[in-house]
Amino acid sequence: MKRALAVLLLVSGTGARAQEAAPPAPPFVPSLPETIAGVPGTWDLSRDGSTRRCVMTLTGESGEAGRRVFFPAGCRKALPILGTVAGWLFTDGAMRLVDRNLRPVLLFARRPDQRSLLAHAESGEAYSLVPLQIQAMRPPEPAVAEPSRAGARAGEAETPVGPGPEGGQGPGPGVYALDRYQDQDVCRLSLAPAEGASAPVHILEGCRDSGVAIFDPVTWRYASGRLTLVAKRGHVVNLVPTGDGRWRRDPETGTTFLLRKVEAP
């Protein structure tokens, strides 16, 4: 009996130490709007399991069918379902694209990860709606703190970019190609070497991906196993490593977003 009790205490103590040693989970950053005020901006609509996608702008302006929506003419060819879309509505916390009679063409619901929306057409096709630059993703204005210790606390909170050699922890600076499902190397990004908490990003000439061009990343950072691209207006895209210098969007929703290292600095 004493021996069994000792084993139990040993196992319990080991479990407690393992739990204490486990790294904290990264904080959840909401990326979907809670109210209609957070919806206006740029969204990426794609048909699941295909390369068909469209970058659209949902505005806050009233139109003949709810709020106005704009997208390139080529989107109707890529996604024929958009041929009947005349506007958008946000009611009871749900997003929907509607026709001229306000009937829903695509009625979206939040995925469990709370970072993208999913809708099914009458034909059974699944569509993903992913925010690129919307009001809901804008970071809050920084609070004004005491100048004496605020600077020190901010400096302590900063996590330096992990330059990491190939095969190391961080992604490392260099040129990365963007792959989209079956479309390879549609855009190239240059990640500059780190000099602090973040480093510059540049979209190289010849980028054929409108989503990245609209997102317009300007800096990158690495922390807690994630590569984060930060847009000029503060929106972010998080990526996690998949090996061999590759990084995929996390969560992996909508059209594939994969960065692949092709050149070292």
C-alpha positions as CSV (number, residue, x, y, z in Angstrom):
1,M,0.0,0.0,0.0
2,K,2.8,2.4,0.9
3,R,4.6,1.5,-2.3
4,A,1.5,2.2,-4.4
5,L,1.0,5.5,-2.7
6,A,4.6,6.5,-3.3
7,V,4.3,5.7,-7.0
8,L,1.1,7.7,-7.2
9,L,2.7,10.7,-5.6
10,L,5.7,10.4,-8.0
11,V,3.5,10.3,-11.1
12,S,1.4,13.2,-9.8
13,G,4.5,15.2,-9.2
14,T,5.9,14.5,-12.6
15,G,2.7,15.5,-14.3
16,A,2.6,18.7,-12.3
17,R,6.2,19.6,-13.3
18,A,5.4,18.8,-17.0
19,Q,2.3,21.0,-16.8
20,E,4.3,23.8,-15.3
21,A,7.0,23.4,-18.0
22,A,4.6,23.5,-20.9
23,P,4.8,26.8,-22.8
24,P,1.8,29.1,-22.7
25,A,-0.5,29.0,-25.7
26,P,-0.3,32.1,-27.9
27,P,-3.1,34.6,-27.2
28,F,-6.1,34.4,-29.4
29,V,-6.5,37.5,-31.6
30,P,-10.0,38.0,-33.0
31,S,-10.1,38.5,-36.7
32,L,-13.8,38.4,-37.5
33,P,-16.3,41.3,-36.9
34,E,-18.6,41.2,-34.0
35,T,-20.8,44.1,-35.3
36,I,-21.6,45.5,-38.7
37,A,-19.1,48.4,-38.1
38,G,-16.2,45.9,-38.3
39,V,-17.1,44.4,-41.6
40,P,-16.1,47.1,-44.2
41,G,-12.8,46.3,-45.9
42,T,-11.1,43.7,-48.1
43,W,-12.1,40.0,-48.1
44,D,-10.9,36.9,-50.0
45,L,-13.6,34.7,-51.3
46,S,-12.6,31.2,-52.6
47,R,-14.3,28.0,-53.5
48,D,-12.9,25.2,-51.3
49,G,-10.8,22.5,-53.1
50,S,-10.1,24.7,-56.1
51,T,-8.0,27.7,-57.3
52,R,-11.1,29.8,-57.9
53,R,-11.0,32.9,-55.7
54,C,-11.9,36.6,-55.7
55,V,-10.7,39.6,-53.7
56,M,-13.7,41.8,-53.0
57,T,-14.3,45.0,-51.1
58,L,-17.3,45.3,-48.8
59,T,-18.1,48.9,-48.2
60,G,-20.2,50.6,-45.5
61,E,-22.2,52.5,-48.2
62,S,-25.9,51.7,-48.6
63,G,-26.9,50.4,-52.0
64,E,-30.0,49.0,-53.7
65,A,-29.4,45.6,-52.0
66,G,-28.1,46.2,-48.5
67,R,-24.5,47.5,-48.4
68,R,-22.4,47.9,-51.6
69,V,-19.9,45.3,-52.7
70,F,-17.2,45.7,-55.3
71,F,-15.0,43.1,-57.1
72,P,-13.2,42.9,-60.5
73,A,-15.3,41.8,-63.5
74,G,-13.1,38.7,-63.8
75,C,-14.5,37.4,-60.5
76,R,-17.8,36.5,-62.2
77,K,-15.8,34.1,-64.5
78,A,-13.7,32.7,-61.7
79,L,-16.7,32.3,-59.3
80,P,-20.0,32.3,-61.4
81,I,-22.0,32.4,-58.2
82,L,-21.0,36.1,-57.9
83,G,-23.1,36.8,-61.0
84,T,-26.2,37.3,-58.8
85,V,-24.5,39.1,-55.9
86,A,-25.7,42.7,-55.5
87,G,-24.8,43.5,-51.9
88,W,-24.1,42.3,-48.4
89,L,-25.9,42.2,-45.1
90,F,-24.8,41.5,-41.5
91,T,-27.7,40.6,-39.4
92,D,-27.9,38.6,-36.1
93,G,-24.1,38.3,-36.2
94,A,-24.2,36.5,-39.6
95,M,-22.6,37.7,-42.9
96,R,-24.5,37.1,-46.1
97,L,-24.0,38.0,-49.8
98,V,-27.4,38.8,-51.3
99,D,-29.1,39.3,-54.7
100,R,-31.1,42.4,-55.8
101,N,-34.1,41.1,-53.9
102,L,-32.1,40.7,-50.7
103,R,-32.3,36.9,-50.9
104,P,-29.1,35.2,-49.6
105,V,-26.8,33.9,-52.3
106,L,-24.2,32.8,-49.7
107,L,-25.1,32.7,-46.0
108,F,-21.9,32.5,-44.0
109,A,-21.2,31.0,-40.5
110,R,-18.1,31.2,-38.4
111,R,-15.8,28.2,-38.5
112,P,-14.8,26.8,-35.1
113,D,-11.4,28.5,-35.3
114,Q,-13.2,31.9,-35.3
115,R,-10.9,33.2,-38.0
116,S,-12.8,32.6,-41.2
117,L,-16.4,32.1,-42.5
118,L,-17.9,29.2,-44.4
119,A,-21.0,29.0,-46.7
120,H,-22.6,26.3,-48.8
121,A,-24.3,27.1,-52.1
122,E,-27.5,25.3,-53.1
123,S,-25.3,23.1,-55.4
124,G,-23.4,21.9,-52.4
125,E,-20.2,23.8,-53.1
126,A,-18.4,25.2,-50.1
127,Y,-17.0,28.8,-50.0
128,S,-14.6,30.4,-47.6
129,L,-14.5,34.1,-46.8
130,V,-11.3,35.2,-45.2
131,P,-10.6,38.8,-44.0
132,L,-7.6,40.5,-45.5
133,Q,-8.0,44.1,-44.3
134,I,-11.1,44.9,-42.3
135,Q,-12.0,47.3,-39.5
136,A,-12.3,44.4,-37.0
137,M,-8.7,43.4,-37.5
138,R,-7.3,46.9,-36.8
139,P,-5.2,46.8,-33.6
140,P,-6.5,49.0,-30.7
141,E,-5.0,52.4,-30.2
142,P,-2.1,52.1,-27.7
143,A,-2.9,53.3,-24.2
144,V,-1.0,56.2,-22.9
145,A,1.2,55.0,-20.0
146,E,3.5,56.7,-17.6
147,P,6.8,57.6,-19.5
148,S,9.0,56.5,-16.6
149,R,8.5,52.7,-16.6
150,A,6.3,52.2,-19.6
151,G,9.3,52.3,-22.0
152,A,11.1,49.6,-19.9
153,R,8.0,47.4,-19.8
154,A,7.5,47.8,-23.5
155,G,11.1,46.8,-24.2
156,E,10.8,43.7,-22.0
157,A,7.7,42.7,-23.8
158,E,9.3,42.8,-27.3
159,T,10.3,39.5,-28.8
160,P,13.2,39.9,-31.2
161,V,12.7,38.4,-34.7
162,G,14.4,35.0,-34.8
163,P,16.8,35.2,-37.8
164,G,17.3,31.5,-37.4
165,P,19.6,29.6,-39.8
166,E,18.0,27.1,-42.2
167,G,16.7,24.2,-40.1
168,G,16.7,26.4,-37.0
169,Q,13.9,27.9,-35.1
170,G,13.2,31.1,-37.0
171,P,12.2,31.4,-40.7
172,G,15.4,33.4,-41.5
173,P,15.7,36.4,-43.9
174,G,15.7,35.9,-47.7
175,V,13.3,35.6,-50.6
176,Y,10.1,33.5,-50.2
177,A,7.8,32.4,-53.0
178,L,4.1,32.3,-52.5
179,D,2.2,29.2,-53.6
180,R,-1.6,29.1,-54.0
181,Y,-3.0,25.6,-54.3
182,Q,-1.9,24.4,-57.8
183,D,-0.6,27.9,-58.7
184,Q,3.1,28.1,-57.8
185,D,5.3,31.1,-57.3
186,V,2.6,33.7,-57.9
187,C,4.4,36.3,-55.8
188,R,7.7,36.7,-54.1
189,L,8.4,38.4,-50.7
190,S,11.8,39.6,-49.5
191,L,12.2,39.3,-45.7
192,A,15.0,41.6,-44.5
193,P,17.5,40.6,-41.8
194,A,16.3,41.3,-38.2
195,E,17.5,44.2,-36.2
196,G,14.9,44.2,-33.4
197,A,11.4,43.1,-32.7
198,S,10.5,43.3,-36.4
199,A,12.1,43.6,-39.8
200,P,11.0,45.0,-43.2
201,V,9.1,42.9,-45.9
202,H,9.1,43.9,-49.6
203,I,6.9,42.6,-52.3
204,L,9.1,42.0,-55.3
205,E,8.3,43.1,-58.8
206,G,6.0,40.8,-60.9
207,C,3.7,39.8,-58.1
208,R,0.5,38.2,-59.6
209,D,-1.4,37.7,-56.4
210,S,-4.0,40.5,-55.8
211,G,-4.6,39.3,-52.3
212,V,-1.1,39.9,-51.2
213,A,-0.8,43.2,-53.0
214,I,-3.9,44.5,-51.2
215,F,-2.8,43.1,-47.9
216,D,0.5,44.9,-48.5
217,P,2.9,43.4,-45.8
218,V,5.5,45.8,-44.5
219,T,7.2,44.0,-41.6
220,W,7.7,40.5,-40.3
221,R,8.4,39.0,-36.9
222,Y,8.9,35.6,-35.4
223,A,7.7,34.5,-31.9
224,S,6.2,31.4,-30.3
225,G,6.9,29.3,-33.4
226,R,4.9,31.6,-35.7
227,L,6.0,33.8,-38.6
228,T,3.8,36.9,-38.6
229,L,3.4,39.2,-41.6
230,V,2.2,42.7,-40.6
231,A,0.4,44.9,-43.1
232,K,0.8,48.7,-43.3
233,R,-2.6,49.2,-41.6
234,G,-1.8,46.8,-38.8
235,H,-3.6,43.6,-40.1
236,V,-1.6,40.4,-39.7
237,V,-1.3,36.9,-41.3
238,N,0.2,34.2,-39.1
239,L,2.1,31.2,-40.5
240,V,3.6,28.0,-39.0
241,P,6.5,25.9,-40.3
242,T,5.9,22.8,-42.3
243,G,9.6,21.9,-42.9
244,D,12.1,22.5,-45.7
245,G,11.9,26.3,-45.3
246,R,8.1,26.3,-45.9
247,W,5.5,28.2,-43.9
248,R,1.7,27.8,-44.3
249,R,-1.1,30.1,-43.1
250,D,-2.6,29.3,-39.7
251,P,-5.4,28.5,-39.6
252,E,-5.3,26.8,-43.0
253,T,-8.6,28.1,-44.5
254,G,-9.6,29.2,-48.0
255,T,-7.2,29.1,-50.9
256,T,-3.7,27.7,-49.9
257,F,-1.3,30.3,-48.6
258,L,2.2,28.8,-48.5
259,L,5.6,30.6,-48.3
260,R,8.6,28.7,-49.6
261,K,12.1,29.9,-49.2
262,V,13.9,30.2,-52.5
263,E,16.9,32.4,-51.9
264,A,19.1,33.3,-48.9
265,P,20.1,36.9,-48.3
